[in-house]
């Protein structure tokens, strides 16, 4: 797995989880620079989608690796996590399992009247 950190060194910590068969560079290309101006970003690429020869090991294994990274590097607590597609499942797993604390889980959602929106879980 790949965890790339960028943005404000002392900013609020926001994890970005991309969708299926996608890396964060592609998934968040349009917003990465703007988010990096306001937050300390931790951008995640999953095994199997990170340029390595590894195969995606499954939801629980990847969730455990993310929990370990948050615990080891952020004392088990982060300010936010934004998921796209498959990434939403990881945000949900992290919140449900309660092994780490996330102040705000952010998931995209569709609204019939206005197009894309976001659902904030806090």
Number of C-alpha atoms within 10 A of each C-alpha: 17 16 17 13 16 16 20 15 12 9 14 15 22 26 27 26 27 26 22 13 13 19 21 22 13 11 18 18 11 10 9 18 12 11 16 18 13 15 20 20 25 19 22 22 21 29 17 16 21 19 12 11 9 12 11 15 11 10 12 12 11 16 19 15 13 20 20 16 14 20 16 10 11 13 12 16 16 19 18 22 28 22 20 22 16 15 20 21 17 23 25 17 16 21 19 10 12 11 16 18 18 22 14 17 21 22 20 15 14 11 10 8 6 7 8 10 12 12 12 14 15 11
